[in-house]
Amino acid sequence: MRHKTSLAKSLRRGQTDAERTLWFQLRDRRLEGLKFRRQVLIGPYVADFVCIEAMLVVALDGSQHAGVRVDYDARRTEYPQGLGYRVLRFWNSDVLTNIDGVATEIVRMVRQGPHPNPLPEGEGAPASQVGLENER
């Protein structure tokens, strides 16, 4: 767990241009008043951006994800979905060339309401699975 926590901190310090661009839109509740966190541990994975209240993970993929990391990315999507999160994935190039469209899609997903297959009451991810113990 310590290794993953260190990794998340390192990723926050070394953001890509796309992560920096999207973070500028998401930080300080700039998007629909939603609180986003960046580089958050969710189980064994580090999620790029997470909005706990909307149960939404936003993942950014660079060219290294094209074809080569398909299985890993599928697991990175399925794990939070298993905890009740919806996962949106965007290419870095989409963020860099169409940030307004990306923001619109995030808002659209939030406005859709809760996950179509929510977990039964009381079965949400504990803070230790979502990496929030480091946020306090």
N, CA, C and O atoms as CSV, one atom per row, in Angstrom:
chain,resi,resn,atom,element,x,y,z
A,1,MET,N,N,0.829,-1.199,0.000
A,1,MET,CA,C,0.000,0.000,0.000
A,1,MET,C,C,0.870,1.258,0.000
A,1,MET,O,O,0.546,2.241,-0.667
A,2,ARG,N,N,1.968,1.225,0.746
A,2,ARG,CA,C,2.847,2.395,0.780
A,2,ARG,C,C,3.404,2.719,-0.593
A,2,ARG,O,O,3.527,3.883,-0.973
A,3,HIS,N,N,3.739,1.670,-1.333
A,3,HIS,CA,C,4.262,1.876,-2.682
A,3,HIS,C,C,3.231,2.591,-3.541
A,3,HIS,O,O,3.579,3.516,-4.275
A,4,LYS,N,N,1.971,2.181,-3.464
A,4,LYS,CA,C,0.908,2.805,-4.261
A,4,LYS,C,C,0.674,4.249,-3.815
A,4,LYS,O,O,0.430,5.125,-4.643
A,5,THR,N,N,0.749,4.492,-2.511
A,5,THR,CA,C,0.584,5.859,-2.010
A,5,THR,C,C,1.707,6.745,-2.535
A,5,THR,O,O,1.466,7.879,-2.950
A,6,SER,N,N,2.924,6.232,-2.516
A,6,SER,CA,C,4.060,6.989,-3.062
A,6,SER,C,C,3.894,7.217,-4.548
A,6,SER,O,O,4.214,8.290,-5.060
A,7,LEU,N,N,3.390,6.206,-5.244
A,7,LEU,CA,C,3.152,6.338,-6.678
A,7,LEU,C,C,2.127,7.434,-6.955
A,7,LEU,O,O,2.323,8.260,-7.847
A,8,ALA,N,N,1.035,7.443,-6.193
A,8,ALA,CA,C,-0.007,8.456,-6.382
A,8,ALA,C,C,0.558,9.858,-6.155
A,8,ALA,O,O,0.262,10.776,-6.919
A,9,LYS,N,N,1.368,10.025,-5.114
A,9,LYS,CA,C,1.974,11.331,-4.843
A,9,LYS,C,C,2.906,11.741,-5.973
A,9,LYS,O,O,2.921,12.899,-6.388
A,10,SER,N,N,3.676,10.789,-6.463
A,10,SER,CA,C,4.587,11.058,-7.563
A,10,SER,C,C,3.823,11.464,-8.825
A,10,SER,O,O,4.237,12.378,-9.538
A,11,LEU,N,N,2.721,10.793,-9.093
A,11,LEU,CA,C,1.906,11.121,-10.266
A,11,LEU,C,C,1.287,12.507,-10.147
A,11,LEU,O,O,1.145,13.211,-11.147
A,12,ARG,N,N,0.917,12.906,-8.925
A,12,ARG,CA,C,0.361,14.248,-8.734
A,12,ARG,C,C,1.419,15.305,-9.047
A,12,ARG,O,O,1.114,16.352,-9.617
A,13,ARG,N,N,2.664,15.020,-8.668
A,13,ARG,CA,C,3.743,15.985,-8.916
A,13,ARG,C,C,4.146,16.028,-10.390
A,13,ARG,O,O,4.551,17.079,-10.887
A,14,GLY,N,N,4.040,14.912,-11.084
A,14,GLY,CA,C,4.512,14.827,-12.467
A,14,GLY,C,C,3.389,14.689,-13.471
A,14,GLY,O,O,3.411,13.790,-14.313
A,15,GLN,N,N,2.419,15.560,-13.391
A,15,GLN,CA,C,1.259,15.482,-14.286
A,15,GLN,C,C,1.655,15.648,-15.750
A,15,GLN,O,O,2.603,16.360,-16.082
A,16,THR,N,N,0.901,14.970,-16.612
A,16,THR,CA,C,1.046,15.182,-18.044
A,16,THR,C,C,0.350,16.490,-18.401
A,16,THR,O,O,-0.384,17.052,-17.587
A,17,ASP,N,N,0.579,16.966,-19.608
A,17,ASP,CA,C,-0.106,18.187,-20.059
A,17,ASP,C,C,-1.620,17.995,-20.032
A,17,ASP,O,O,-2.356,18.899,-19.638
A,18,ALA,N,N,-2.083,16.823,-20.449
A,18,ALA,CA,C,-3.529,16.562,-20.458
A,18,ALA,C,C,-4.086,16.543,-19.035
A,18,ALA,O,O,-5.153,17.102,-18.784
A,19,GLU,N,N,-3.379,15.908,-18.104
A,19,GLU,CA,C,-3.843,15.885,-16.713
A,19,GLU,C,C,-3.893,17.297,-16.138
A,19,GLU,O,O,-4.844,17.658,-15.446
A,20,ARG,N,N,-2.884,18.077,-16.424
A,20,ARG,CA,C,-2.842,19.466,-15.935
A,20,ARG,C,C,-4.012,20.271,-16.506
A,20,ARG,O,O,-4.641,21.048,-15.788
A,21,THR,N,N,-4.300,20.085,-17.789
A,21,THR,CA,C,-5.394,20.804,-18.448
A,21,THR,C,C,-6.742,20.427,-17.832
A,21,THR,O,O,-7.557,21.298,-17.530
A,22,LEU,N,N,-6.972,19.121,-17.648
A,22,LEU,CA,C,-8.247,18.696,-17.068
A,22,LEU,C,C,-8.339,19.095,-15.606
A,22,LEU,O,O,-9.402,19.513,-15.148
A,23,TRP,N,N,-7.248,18.974,-14.865
A,23,TRP,CA,C,-7.266,19.343,-13.452
A,23,TRP,C,C,-7.644,20.811,-13.282
A,23,TRP,O,O,-8.353,21.159,-12.338
A,24,PHE,N,N,-7.183,21.673,-14.181
A,24,PHE,CA,C,-7.545,23.091,-14.105
A,24,PHE,C,C,-9.062,23.256,-14.194
A,24,PHE,O,O,-9.618,24.147,-13.550
A,25,GLN,N,N,-9.741,22.419,-14.977
A,25,GLN,CA,C,-11.195,22.477,-15.113
A,25,GLN,C,C,-11.922,21.884,-13.904
A,25,GLN,O,O,-13.017,22.327,-13.557
A,26,LEU,N,N,-11.314,20.884,-13.267
A,26,LEU,CA,C,-11.988,20.142,-12.203
A,26,LEU,C,C,-11.703,20.680,-10.797
A,26,LEU,O,O,-12.543,20.550,-9.906
A,27,ARG,N,N,-10.551,21.272,-10.594
A,27,ARG,CA,C,-10.132,21.661,-9.237
A,27,ARG,C,C,-11.002,22.770,-8.659
A,27,ARG,O,O,-11.671,23.501,-9.389
A,28,ASP,N,N,-10.978,22.877,-7.367
A,28,ASP,CA,C,-11.689,23.939,-6.642
A,28,ASP,C,C,-13.183,23.992,-6.970
A,28,ASP,O,O,-13.793,25.062,-6.977
A,29,ARG,N,N,-13.756,22.824,-7.240
A,29,ARG,CA,C,-15.199,22.716,-7.518
A,29,ARG,C,C,-15.634,23.574,-8.710
A,29,ARG,O,O,-16.761,24.070,-8.741
A,30,ARG,N,N,-14.752,23.745,-9.676
A,30,ARG,CA,C,-15.051,24.584,-10.845
A,30,ARG,C,C,-16.088,23.964,-11.772
A,30,ARG,O,O,-16.761,24.681,-12.512
A,31,LEU,N,N,-16.224,22.655,-11.740
A,31,LEU,CA,C,-17.151,21.988,-12.646
A,31,LEU,C,C,-18.379,21.560,-11.862
A,31,LEU,O,O,-18.343,20.585,-11.113
A,32,GLU,N,N,-19.464,22.300,-12.043
A,32,GLU,CA,C,-20.749,21.978,-11.405
A,32,GLU,C,C,-20.657,21.891,-9.878
A,32,GLU,O,O,-21.505,21.258,-9.248
A,33,GLY,N,N,-19.660,22.506,-9.288
A,33,GLY,CA,C,-19.511,22.481,-7.842
A,33,GLY,C,C,-19.075,21.130,-7.292
A,33,GLY,O,O,-19.156,20.901,-6.085
A,34,LEU,N,N,-18.619,20.240,-8.151
A,34,LEU,CA,C,-18.233,18.893,-7.724
A,34,LEU,C,C,-16.801,18.868,-7.212
A,34,LEU,O,O,-15.920,19.531,-7.759
A,35,LYS,N,N,-16.585,18.103,-6.168
A,35,LYS,CA,C,-15.259,17.954,-5.576
A,35,LYS,C,C,-14.548,16.777,-6.240
A,35,LYS,O,O,-14.947,15.626,-6.061
A,36,PHE,N,N,-13.508,17.062,-6.996
A,36,PHE,CA,C,-12.683,16.032,-7.615
A,36,PHE,C,C,-11.359,15.942,-6.879
A,36,PHE,O,O,-10.846,16.938,-6.367
A,37,ARG,N,N,-10.820,14.750,-6.832
A,37,ARG,CA,C,-9.475,14.504,-6.313
A,37,ARG,C,C,-8.675,13.896,-7.460
A,37,ARG,O,O,-9.240,13.264,-8.353
A,38,ARG,N,N,-7.374,14.088,-7.432
A,38,ARG,CA,C,-6.555,13.528,-8.502
A,38,ARG,C,C,-5.609,12.472,-7.957
A,38,ARG,O,O,-5.160,12.538,-6.813
A,39,GLN,N,N,-5.320,11.492,-8.811
A,39,GLN,CA,C,-4.405,10.395,-8.486
A,39,GLN,C,C,-4.797,9.748,-7.156
A,39,GLN,O,O,-4.055,9.803,-6.176
A,40,VAL,N,N,-5.960,9.147,-7.150
A,40,VAL,CA,C,-6.533,8.546,-5.947
A,40,VAL,C,C,-6.432,7.030,-6.027
A,40,VAL,O,O,-6.745,6.431,-7.056
A,41,LEU,N,N,-5.999,6.422,-4.946
A,41,LEU,CA,C,-5.960,4.964,-4.878
A,41,LEU,C,C,-7.371,4.412,-4.769
A,41,LEU,O,O,-8.149,4.810,-3.902
A,42,ILE,N,N,-7.682,3.487,-5.666
A,42,ILE,CA,C,-8.930,2.721,-5.568
A,42,ILE,C,C,-8.493,1.272,-5.643
A,42,ILE,O,O,-8.214,0.746,-6.720
A,43,GLY,N,N,-8.438,0.640,-4.493
A,43,GLY,CA,C,-7.918,-0.720,-4.434
A,43,GLY,C,C,-6.479,-0.727,-4.921
A,43,GLY,O,O,-5.665,0.066,-4.449
A,44,PRO,N,N,-6.154,-1.615,-5.862
A,44,PRO,CA,C,-4.774,-1.711,-6.342
A,44,PRO,C,C,-4.431,-0.723,-7.457
A,44,PRO,O,O,-3.316,-0.743,-7.977
A,45,TYR,N,N,-5.375,0.137,-7.825
A,45,TYR,CA,C,-5.174,1.033,-8.963
A,45,TYR,C,C,-5.154,2.491,-8.525
A,45,TYR,O,O,-5.732,2.859,-7.502
A,46,VAL,N,N,-4.481,3.305,-9.317
A,46,VAL,CA,C,-4.481,4.750,-9.103
A,46,VAL,C,C,-5.378,5.352,-10.182
A,46,VAL,O,O,-5.088,5.254,-11.374
A,47,ALA,N,N,-6.473,5.975,-9.745
A,47,ALA,CA,C,-7.407,6.616,-10.671
A,47,ALA,C,C,-6.944,8.047,-10.912
A,47,ALA,O,O,-6.528,8.737,-9.981
A,48,ASP,N,N,-7.017,8.484,-12.153
A,48,ASP,CA,C,-6.552,9.830,-12.488
A,48,ASP,C,C,-7.345,10.899,-11.738
A,48,ASP,O,O,-6.764,11.756,-11.072
A,49,PHE,N,N,-8.675,10.847,-11.850
A,49,PHE,CA,C,-9.547,11.817,-11.186
A,49,PHE,C,C,-10.764,11.091,-10.647
A,49,PHE,O,O,-11.307,10.206,-11.308
A,50,VAL,N,N,-11.196,11.463,-9.443
A,50,VAL,CA,C,-12.341,10.813,-8.816
A,50,VAL,C,C,-13.228,11.864,-8.172
A,50,VAL,O,O,-12.747,12.768,-7.488
A,51,CYS,N,N,-14.535,11.734,-8.401
A,51,CYS,CA,C,-15.534,12.517,-7.688
A,51,CYS,C,C,-16.336,11.516,-6.859
A,51,CYS,O,O,-17.169,10.783,-7.394
A,52,ILE,N,N,-16.085,11.491,-5.573
A,52,ILE,CA,C,-16.718,10.521,-4.686
A,52,ILE,C,C,-18.223,10.734,-4.654
A,52,ILE,O,O,-18.983,9.771,-4.758
A,53,GLU,N,N,-18.673,11.997,-4.511
A,53,GLU,CA,C,-20.109,12.253,-4.372
A,53,GLU,C,C,-20.900,11.820,-5.603
A,53,GLU,O,O,-22.060,11.426,-5.479
A,54,ALA,N,N,-20.292,11.885,-6.789
A,54,ALA,CA,C,-20.974,11.454,-8.012
A,54,ALA,C,C,-20.620,10.015,-8.375
A,54,ALA,O,O,-21.126,9.479,-9.362
A,55,MET,N,N,-19.753,9.388,-7.581
A,55,MET,CA,C,-19.288,8.026,-7.857
A,55,MET,C,C,-18.783,7.925,-9.294
A,55,MET,O,O,-19.213,7.070,-10.068
A,56,LEU,N,N,-17.852,8.831,-9.627
A,56,LEU,CA,C,-17.346,8.930,-10.988
A,56,LEU,C,C,-15.825,8.940,-10.997
A,56,LEU,O,O,-15.188,9.677,-10.245
A,57,VAL,N,N,-15.256,8.108,-11.862
A,57,VAL,CA,C,-13.823,8.084,-12.118
A,57,VAL,C,C,-13.611,8.596,-13.534
A,57,VAL,O,O,-14.293,8.168,-14.466
A,58,VAL,N,N,-12.664,9.512,-13.691
A,58,VAL,CA,C,-12.292,9.998,-15.016
A,58,VAL,C,C,-10.847,9.557,-15.253
A,58,VAL,O,O,-9.938,9.899,-14.496
A,59,ALA,N,N,-10.667,8.786,-16.328
A,59,ALA,CA,C,-9.346,8.269,-16.666
A,59,ALA,C,C,-8.874,8.885,-17.968
A,59,ALA,O,O,-9.651,9.051,-18.908
A,60,LEU,N,N,-7.589,9.226,-18.016
A,60,LEU,CA,C,-6.991,9.755,-19.232
A,60,LEU,C,C,-6.010,8.734,-19.775
A,60,LEU,O,O,-5.236,8.133,-19.031
A,61,ASP,N,N,-6.057,8.552,-21.078
A,61,ASP,CA,C,-5.193,7.582,-21.741
A,61,ASP,C,C,-4.341,8.272,-22.784
A,61,ASP,O,O,-4.846,9.000,-23.639
A,62,GLY,N,N,-3.041,8.034,-22.704
A,62,GLY,CA,C,-2.126,8.527,-23.723
A,62,GLY,C,C,-1.895,7.449,-24.762
A,62,GLY,O,O,-2.525,6.392,-24.729
A,63,SER,N,N,-0.999,7.722,-25.670
A,63,SER,CA,C,-0.747,6.775,-26.761
A,63,SER,C,C,-0.220,5.435,-26.260
A,63,SER,O,O,-0.356,4.428,-26.954
A,64,GLN,N,N,0.377,5.400,-25.073
A,64,GLN,CA,C,0.882,4.137,-24.528
A,64,GLN,C,C,-0.247,3.165,-24.225
A,64,GLN,O,O,0.001,1.974,-24.035
A,65,HIS,N,N,-1.475,3.649,-24.177
A,65,HIS,CA,C,-2.625,2.791,-23.871
A,65,HIS,C,C,-3.221,2.158,-25.125
A,65,HIS,O,O,-4.047,1.251,-25.015
A,66,ALA,N,N,-2.829,2.607,-26.299
A,66,ALA,CA,C,-3.411,2.113,-27.545
A,66,ALA,C,C,-2.918,0.697,-27.834
A,66,ALA,O,O,-1.766,0.491,-28.218
A,67,GLY,N,N,-3.793,-0.254,-27.644
A,67,GLY,CA,C,-3.499,-1.636,-27.986
A,67,GLY,C,C,-2.643,-2.395,-26.997
A,67,GLY,O,O,-2.924,-3.561,-26.722
A,68,VAL,N,N,-1.614,-1.780,-26.455
A,68,VAL,CA,C,-0.651,-2.478,-25.610
A,68,VAL,C,C,-1.204,-2.775,-24.226
A,68,VAL,O,O,-0.994,-3.866,-23.697
A,69,ARG,N,N,-1.898,-1.832,-23.641
A,69,ARG,CA,C,-2.339,-1.962,-22.244
A,69,ARG,C,C,-3.831,-2.259,-22.139
A,69,ARG,O,O,-4.458,-1.913,-21.138
A,70,VAL,N,N,-4.399,-2.886,-23.142
A,70,VAL,CA,C,-5.842,-3.105,-23.189
A,70,VAL,C,C,-6.328,-3.904,-21.980
A,70,VAL,O,O,-7.309,-3.517,-21.346
A,71,ASP,N,N,-5.664,-5.003,-21.653
A,71,ASP,CA,C,-6.092,-5.829,-20.518
A,71,ASP,C,C,-5.973,-5.073,-19.199
A,71,ASP,O,O,-6.879,-5.121,-18.368
A,72,TYR,N,N,-4.865,-4.383,-19.010
A,72,TYR,CA,C,-4.661,-3.617,-17.781
A,72,TYR,C,C,-5.714,-2.514,-17.658
A,72,TYR,O,O,-6.296,-2.322,-16.590
A,73,ASP,N,N,-5.953,-1.791,-18.754
A,73,ASP,CA,C,-6.956,-0.722,-18.724
A,73,ASP,C,C,-8.349,-1.273,-18.462
A,73,ASP,O,O,-9.153,-0.631,-17.786
A,74,ALA,N,N,-8.641,-2.455,-18.991
A,74,ALA,CA,C,-9.946,-3.080,-18.729
A,74,ALA,C,C,-10.096,-3.359,-17.238
A,74,ALA,O,O,-11.160,-3.122,-16.667
A,75,ARG,N,N,-9.040,-3.861,-16.606
A,75,ARG,CA,C,-9.101,-4.117,-15.149
A,75,ARG,C,C,-9.230,-2.806,-14.379
A,75,ARG,O,O,-9.955,-2.732,-13.388
A,76,ARG,N,N,-8.515,-1.757,-14.843
A,76,ARG,CA,C,-8.599,-0.434,-14.198
A,76,ARG,C,C,-9.989,0.156,-14.318
A,76,ARG,O,O,-10.374,0.995,-13.503
A,77,THR,N,N,-10.743,-0.261,-15.308
A,77,THR,CA,C,-12.126,0.183,-15.470
A,77,THR,C,C,-13.068,-0.698,-14.662
A,77,THR,O,O,-13.960,-0.193,-13.981
A,78,GLU,N,N,-12.879,-1.995,-14.733
A,78,GLU,CA,C,-13.789,-2.939,-14.075
A,78,GLU,C,C,-13.727,-2.860,-12.547
A,78,GLU,O,O,-14.754,-2.996,-11.881
A,79,TYR,N,N,-12.542,-2.643,-11.990
A,79,TYR,CA,C,-12.425,-2.629,-10.526
A,79,TYR,C,C,-13.295,-1.540,-9.891
A,79,TYR,O,O,-14.098,-1.856,-9.014
A,80,PRO,N,N,-13.170,-0.270,-10.297
A,80,PRO,CA,C,-14.046,0.746,-9.684
A,80,PRO,C,C,-15.514,0.529,-10.023
A,80,PRO,O,O,-16.386,0.840,-9.212
A,81,GLN,N,N,-15.800,-0.002,-11.213
A,81,GLN,CA,C,-17.191,-0.294,-11.555
A,81,GLN,C,C,-17.758,-1.332,-10.585
A,81,GLN,O,O,-18.929,-1.260,-10.214
A,82,GLY,N,N,-16.953,-2.270,-10.185
A,82,GLY,CA,C,-17.382,-3.272,-9.214
A,82,GLY,C,C,-17.695,-2.674,-7.846
A,82,GLY,O,O,-18.411,-3.275,-7.045
A,83,LEU,N,N,-17.150,-1.480,-7.586
A,83,LEU,CA,C,-17.415,-0.776,-6.328
A,83,LEU,C,C,-18.566,0.220,-6.467
A,83,LEU,O,O,-18.910,0.917,-5.511
A,84,GLY,N,N,-19.162,0.284,-7.667
A,84,GLY,CA,C,-20.301,1.173,-7.888
A,84,GLY,C,C,-19.982,2.459,-8.612
A,84,GLY,O,O,-20.868,3.293,-8.795
A,85,TYR,N,N,-18.727,2.648,-9.037
A,85,TYR,CA,C,-18.341,3.855,-9.765
A,85,TYR,C,C,-18.662,3.715,-11.249
A,85,TYR,O,O,-18.640,2.617,-11.805
A,86,ARG,N,N,-18.961,4.849,-11.877
A,86,ARG,CA,C,-18.982,4.917,-13.327
A,86,ARG,C,C,-17.611,5.408,-13.750
A,86,ARG,O,O,-16.993,6.214,-13.054
A,87,VAL,N,N,-17.137,4.931,-14.877
A,87,VAL,CA,C,-15.794,5.288,-15.341
A,87,VAL,C,C,-15.897,5.909,-16.733
A,87,VAL,O,O,-16.451,5.313,-17.658
A,88,LEU,N,N,-15.358,7.101,-16.858
A,88,LEU,CA,C,-15.245,7.782,-18.151
A,88,LEU,C,C,-13.776,7.771,-18.554
A,88,LEU,O,O,-12.908,8.101,-17.746
A,89,ARG,N,N,-13.494,7.393,-19.791
A,89,ARG,CA,C,-12.127,7.384,-20.292
A,89,ARG,C,C,-12.035,8.361,-21.463
A,89,ARG,O,O,-12.904,8.395,-22.334
A,90,PHE,N,N,-10.968,9.149,-21.464
A,90,PHE,CA,C,-10.706,10.087,-22.548
A,90,PHE,C,C,-9.266,9.929,-23.008
A,90,PHE,O,O,-8.384,9.611,-22.211
A,91,TRP,N,N,-9.032,10.149,-24.285
A,91,TRP,CA,C,-7.674,10.209,-24.801
A,91,TRP,C,C,-7.080,11.555,-24.415
A,91,TRP,O,O,-7.783,12.565,-24.379
A,92,ASN,N,N,-5.791,11.565,-24.127
A,92,ASN,CA,C,-5.107,12.825,-23.826
A,92,ASN,C,C,-5.346,13.844,-24.937
A,92,ASN,O,O,-5.558,15.026,-24.665
A,93,SER,N,N,-5.314,13.391,-26.176
A,93,SER,CA,C,-5.500,14.316,-27.301
A,93,SER,C,C,-6.876,14.977,-27.269
A,93,SER,O,O,-7.015,16.131,-27.674
A,94,ASP,N,N,-7.902,14.252,-26.787
A,94,ASP,CA,C,-9.233,14.853,-26.660
A,94,ASP,C,C,-9.217,15.985,-25.637
A,94,ASP,O,O,-9.807,17.042,-25.858
A,95,VAL,N,N,-8.541,15.754,-24.526
A,95,VAL,CA,C,-8.455,16.778,-23.482
A,95,VAL,C,C,-7.717,18.001,-24.011
A,95,VAL,O,O,-8.125,19.136,-23.764
A,96,LEU,N,N,-6.639,17.768,-24.734
A,96,LEU,CA,C,-5.807,18.875,-25.206
A,96,LEU,C,C,-6.436,19.655,-26.356
A,96,LEU,O,O,-6.145,20.838,-26.536
A,97,THR,N,N,-7.294,19.004,-27.132
A,97,THR,CA,C,-7.869,19.689,-28.294
A,97,THR,C,C,-9.339,20.056,-28.131
A,97,THR,O,O,-9.876,20.854,-28.900
A,98,ASN,N,N,-9.992,19.467,-27.120
A,98,ASN,CA,C,-11.431,19.715,-26.949
A,98,ASN,C,C,-11.820,19.646,-25.471
A,98,ASN,O,O,-12.686,18.856,-25.097
A,99,ILE,N,N,-11.196,20.455,-24.643
A,99,ILE,CA,C,-11.456,20.411,-23.200
A,99,ILE,C,C,-12.911,20.742,-22.898
A,99,ILE,O,O,-13.475,20.190,-21.953
A,100,ASP,N,N,-13.532,21.618,-23.667
A,100,ASP,CA,C,-14.936,21.945,-23.425
A,100,ASP,C,C,-15.825,20.732,-23.667
A,100,ASP,O,O,-16.766,20.496,-22.908
A,101,GLY,N,N,-15.542,19.963,-24.709
A,101,GLY,CA,C,-16.304,18.749,-24.984
A,101,GLY,C,C,-16.125,17.707,-23.901
A,101,GLY,O,O,-17.080,17.030,-23.520
A,102,VAL,N,N,-14.899,17.573,-23.400
A,102,VAL,CA,C,-14.623,16.633,-22.310
A,102,VAL,C,C,-15.386,17.058,-21.063
A,102,VAL,O,O,-16.020,16.226,-20.414
A,103,ALA,N,N,-15.332,18.338,-20.720
A,103,ALA,CA,C,-16.050,18.842,-19.540
A,103,ALA,C,C,-17.550,18.626,-19.696
A,103,ALA,O,O,-18.227,18.255,-18.737
A,104,THR,N,N,-18.072,18.857,-20.896
A,104,THR,CA,C,-19.499,18.652,-21.155
A,104,THR,C,C,-19.884,17.192,-20.947
A,104,THR,O,O,-20.939,16.902,-20.383
A,105,GLU,N,N,-19.047,16.288,-21.393
A,105,GLU,CA,C,-19.327,14.862,-21.234
A,105,GLU,C,C,-19.290,14.457,-19.753
A,105,GLU,O,O,-20.102,13.642,-19.315
A,106,ILE,N,N,-18.365,15.015,-18.993
A,106,ILE,CA,C,-18.305,14.724,-17.555
A,106,ILE,C,C,-19.580,15.212,-16.878
A,106,ILE,O,O,-20.168,14.490,-16.073
A,107,VAL,N,N,-20.011,16.425,-17.194
A,107,VAL,CA,C,-21.240,16.977,-16.622
A,107,VAL,C,C,-22.440,16.121,-17.021
A,107,VAL,O,O,-23.307,15.840,-16.194
A,108,ARG,N,N,-22.490,15.707,-18.290
A,108,ARG,CA,C,-23.591,14.859,-18.758
A,108,ARG,C,C,-23.662,13.563,-17.947
A,108,ARG,O,O,-24.745,13.119,-17.568
A,109,MET,N,N,-22.513,12.967,-17.688
A,109,MET,CA,C,-22.475,11.716,-16.925
A,109,MET,C,C,-22.948,11.947,-15.489
A,109,MET,O,O,-23.682,11.126,-14.937
A,110,VAL,N,N,-22.532,13.050,-14.889
A,110,VAL,CA,C,-22.955,13.356,-13.522
A,110,VAL,C,C,-24.462,13.573,-13.471
A,110,VAL,O,O,-25.131,13.102,-12.551
A,111,ARG,N,N,-24.997,14.287,-14.459
A,111,ARG,CA,C,-26.432,14.590,-14.475
A,111,ARG,C,C,-27.292,13.361,-14.750
A,111,ARG,O,O,-28.487,13.370,-14.456
A,112,GLN,N,N,-26.712,12.318,-15.302
A,112,GLN,CA,C,-27.463,11.080,-15.540
A,112,GLN,C,C,-27.970,10.483,-14.240
A,112,GLN,O,O,-28.889,9.664,-14.230
A,113,GLY,N,N,-27.362,10.903,-13.155
A,113,GLY,CA,C,-27.784,10.360,-11.873
A,113,GLY,C,C,-26.920,9.188,-11.453
A,113,GLY,O,O,-25.829,8.980,-11.984
A,114,PRO,N,N,-27.421,8.424,-10.495
A,114,PRO,CA,C,-26.617,7.351,-9.930
A,114,PRO,C,C,-26.323,6.252,-10.943
A,114,PRO,O,O,-26.965,6.144,-11.988
A,115,HIS,N,N,-25.346,5.454,-10.599
A,115,HIS,CA,C,-24.949,4.302,-11.401
A,115,HIS,C,C,-26.177,3.448,-11.691
A,115,HIS,O,O,-26.999,3.249,-10.797
A,116,PRO,N,N,-26.329,2.933,-12.919
A,116,PRO,CA,C,-27.521,2.142,-13.250
A,116,PRO,C,C,-27.637,0.848,-12.461
A,116,PRO,O,O,-28.732,0.296,-12.346
A,117,ASN,N,N,-26.535,0.352,-11.917
A,117,ASN,CA,C,-26.551,-0.868,-11.112
A,117,ASN,C,C,-25.858,-0.611,-9.777
A,117,ASN,O,O,-24.791,-1.167,-9.519
A,118,PRO,N,N,-26.456,0.229,-8.922
A,118,PRO,CA,C,-25.768,0.595,-7.675
A,118,PRO,C,C,-25.615,-0.600,-6.750
A,118,PRO,O,O,-26.363,-1.575,-6.817
A,119,LEU,N,N,-24.623,-0.488,-5.891
A,119,LEU,CA,C,-24.434,-1.509,-4.872
A,119,LEU,C,C,-25.561,-1.433,-3.858
A,119,LEU,O,O,-26.126,-0.360,-3.644
A,120,PRO,N,N,-25.896,-2.550,-3.231
A,120,PRO,CA,C,-26.906,-2.502,-2.169
A,120,PRO,C,C,-26.482,-1.533,-1.070
A,120,PRO,O,O,-25.292,-1.290,-0.874
A,121,GLU,N,N,-27.452,-0.987,-0.361
A,121,GLU,CA,C,-27.206,-0.012,0.706
A,121,GLU,C,C,-26.136,-0.521,1.660
A,121,GLU,O,O,-26.193,-1.657,2.129
A,122,GLY,N,N,-25.168,0.330,1.938
A,122,GLY,CA,C,-24.129,-0.005,2.909
A,122,GLY,C,C,-22.978,-0.799,2.328
A,122,GLY,O,O,-22.079,-1.199,3.067
A,123,GLU,N,N,-22.978,-1.046,0.998
A,123,GLU,CA,C,-21.911,-1.846,0.429
A,123,GLU,C,C,-20.968,-1.028,-0.443
A,123,GLU,O,O,-20.294,-1.580,-1.312
A,124,GLY,N,N,-20.917,0.260,-0.224
A,124,GLY,CA,C,-19.988,1.096,-0.970
A,124,GLY,C,C,-18.568,0.828,-0.532
A,124,GLY,O,O,-18.326,0.155,0.470
A,125,ALA,N,N,-17.647,1.354,-1.282
A,125,ALA,CA,C,-16.244,1.136,-0.977
A,125,ALA,C,C,-15.857,1.862,0.301
A,125,ALA,O,O,-16.138,3.052,0.443
A,126,PRO,N,N,-15.220,1.168,1.227
A,126,PRO,CA,C,-14.730,1.857,2.418
A,126,PRO,C,C,-13.597,2.809,2.035
A,126,PRO,O,O,-12.959,2.650,0.994
A,127,ALA,N,N,-13.364,3.778,2.877
A,127,ALA,CA,C,-12.341,4.786,2.600
A,127,ALA,C,C,-10.990,4.152,2.299
A,127,ALA,O,O,-10.228,4.683,1.491
A,128,SER,N,N,-10.681,3.033,2.930
A,128,SER,CA,C,-9.386,2.407,2.699
A,128,SER,C,C,-9.260,1.889,1.270
A,128,SER,O,O,-8.147,1.814,0.750
A,129,GLN,N,N,-10.373,1.526,0.612
A,129,GLN,CA,C,-10.304,1.063,-0.772
A,129,GLN,C,C,-10.236,2.216,-1.737
A,129,GLN,O,O,-9.764,2.047,-2.862
A,130,VAL,N,N,-10.684,3.363,-1.344
A,130,VAL,CA,C,-10.718,4.512,-2.234
A,130,VAL,C,C,-9.530,5.422,-2.006
A,130,VAL,O,O,-9.381,6.413,-2.721
A,131,GLY,N,N,-8.694,5.129,-1.053
A,131,GLY,CA,C,-7.496,5.915,-0.838
A,131,GLY,C,C,-7.740,7.218,-0.120
A,131,GLY,O,O,-6.881,8.099,-0.154
A,132,LEU,N,N,-8.877,7.379,0.527
A,132,LEU,CA,C,-9.189,8.653,1.175
A,132,LEU,C,C,-8.521,8.795,2.526
A,132,LEU,O,O,-8.491,9.887,3.094
A,133,GLU,N,N,-7.987,7.704,3.046
A,133,GLU,CA,C,-7.325,7.838,4.330
A,133,GLU,C,C,-6.123,8.766,4.214
A,133,GLU,O,O,-5.670,9.325,5.213
A,134,ASN,N,N,-5.605,8.935,2.997
A,134,ASN,CA,C,-4.471,9.829,2.787
A,134,ASN,C,C,-4.903,11.270,2.578
A,134,ASN,O,O,-4.065,12.171,2.613
A,135,GLU,N,N,-6.188,11.509,2.360
A,135,GLU,CA,C,-6.708,12.854,2.103
A,135,GLU,C,C,-7.017,13.610,3.393
A,135,GLU,O,O,-7.174,14.831,3.369
A,136,ARG,N,N,-7.103,12.928,4.474
A,136,ARG,CA,C,-7.518,13.569,5.723
A,136,ARG,C,C,-6.422,14.350,6.361
A,136,ARG,O,O,-6.623,14.946,7.420
